[in-house]
Structures are given as C-alpha cells and as structure tokens.
Amino acid sequence: MDASDAPPFQLMHLDHVVLRVRDMARMQAFYCEVLGCTVERVVESVGLVQLRAGDSLIDLVDVAGGIGRKGGAAPGEDGHNMDHLCLRVAPFDRDAIVAHLRVHHARISEFGSRYGAEGMGPSQYLFDPEGNLVELKGPPAPADDSVDGKST
C-alpha cells in the first residue's frame, strides 16, 4: 500500500461495542457488579444503556427497542452477537479473578495465554448471562530471550 492508499486517520483504540440483549437489567447488573463497569448514559427512547469500561464503552441495546429490532432475532444458543469481547484488566491475579467470578455465579471458561493488543499474556474466558463470551486480558508476559526455551 503506498501513501496515497493509506487511510486519512490513525486507529487509536476500541471505542465501543454494542450488544443486543434480551434481559437489560440482568446484563447491566453483570457488567456493572461483576466486571466493574459504570453506567455512562441511558437513552430509554431507543432502549440503550451505555456502560463505561475504562477508556471504552459497552453499549447494551434491548432487542425489543428501536435499535435492537433492526438486528433481527435475539441472540441465543444458535446465534450470538459476536465471537467474544476482550477487556484488558489490571492487576491480573487469576485466583482473585476466578474467586470473584464464582461469588457472582459467573460461568467460567478456559484460561490461557493469548495474544492481544499488547502482546501475549494471561487470559481468562467467561460468559455473560446471555451466553456472550468475554475475555479478561492481563498484561503482556515478559519478553522471552530464548529460542525453544533455551537461553541465547
């Protein structure tokens, strides 16, 4: 791509994601009480609740509201809104995170080291109340100065 083909902007960060939801109260409680989001703005006329997640927003749109009806059927077992949403968290203490999720009866999934915007690092998957996969991502792991586990 030459300079004339480059976009006239630079990507900065994820601004927001929009989730179409069946049970607004339950989803808002999960994202606020379990994951620590705060309510930024509510627009009842279109069935929208915007939640602050660090520097980004998670928008919850009621599937029965004005915006939500445009997306077709509600998310369910046979179809979801997306593959997953990833939230960078700090500090990343897996034991504390899992204990917190269990207290809130969150459905916990796989743990692993996964690549994200800052590089490889710890990652805990879980599901929100409507089955959307959420990833809690920790900081990048320290650089490994070895090849195949052997120091160079």
N, C-alpha and C positions, 0 to 999 in steps of 0.2 A: 504494500500500500504506500503510495507516495503522499507527500504532504497535502496535495490538493484533494485526496480521497479521505483524509482524516476528518473526524467529526469536529465541529467548531466548539467543542467543550471537552472537559476532563471529568471522568467519573470520580466521584468523591467517596460515597458510601451508600449503603442501603438506606433509603428514606423511609419507606413504609411497605408493609404487606397488608393485603386485605383478605380476611377470612369470612366466608359466608357461613353463618351459624344458625342452628335450629333453636338452641336454648341460650338466649342472650345472657340471662342472669348467671347461669352456671358457668358459661365461658368467661364472662367478666370476672367472676369470683376466682376462677382458676388462674387466669393470667395476672390478676392483682394479688391475691392472697398466697398463691403457691410460687409464682415466678417474680413477684415484686414490681409489676407494672403499676402505674398510676393512671387514673382517668384524666385525660387531657381535655377532651371535648365530647359533648353529646349533641347529636343532631336528630332529635326524635322524629322530625318530619320525614326523614328518609330511612330511619332505623339504623343509625350509625353511632357507634361508640368508638372513640379513638383513644388508645392507650399508649402512654409514654413508656418506651423500653430503651433506656439510655438515651443515645442520640437519635433513635429511630422511633417510629410509630407502628403499632399493630392495630389495624382497623378491624372492628367486628361489625359485620353487616348482617342484620336479621334477614333470613331467606324470605320472610313474608313481607318485608319492607320494600319500598320503592326501588332501591338499588339491587337488593337481593333477588327480587323476582326476575330481573333481567338475566341472571345466571343459570336459569333452568332449575332442575331438580336439586333438592338439598343434598349436601354431602352425606354419604352413608357407607355401608360395607363394600358396595360395588364401585364406588367412585368418590374420590377425595378432591379437595380444593387444590392440592399441590402435593409434591413428594414429601418435603419437610421444610421447616423453618429453623434457622440456626441463630441462637442468641449467644454472643460472647459474654462470659461471666468471669468475675474476679472477686475474691480469690476462687481458685478451683480446688476445693477439698472434697474429693469424691465421697468419702464416708459421710461428711456433713450434708452434702447434697442429697445423697440417697436417703439418709435418715429423715431429712426434711420432706422429701417427696413421699416417703412412707407414712409419715404423720398425716399428710394430706390425702392419703389413699390414691396417689397418682399411679398410673400403670407405667412401670419402669421397663425399659427395653435394654438393648445392648450397650455395653461400654467398650470403648476402643480408642485408638489413636487415629485421628483423621485429619485430613488436610483442610485448611480453611484459609481465610483472607490473610492471616498472619503466619501461616505455615502449619506443619504437623504439630498436633498437640492432643491432650486428653479431651474426650468427648463422651457425653452421656445422653443416650436417647431416652425419651419418654413420650407418652401420648397424652394429648389434652382430652377433655371429656367427650369430644365428638370424634375422636379417632385420628386427629391430625398428628403426625409425627413431629416432635420438637427436639432439637439438639441443643444441649447446653455445652458450649465450647470453651475450653480453657486456653491458657497462653501457649505459645509455641514451645516445644521442647528445646532444651539447649542444643546447640549445633553439635553434631557428632563428627569429630575429626578423624574418624576411622573409615576404613574400607572393609566391608564384610565383617564388622565387629573387631577388626584388628587395628591397632594404632599405626599411624603412618609416620 
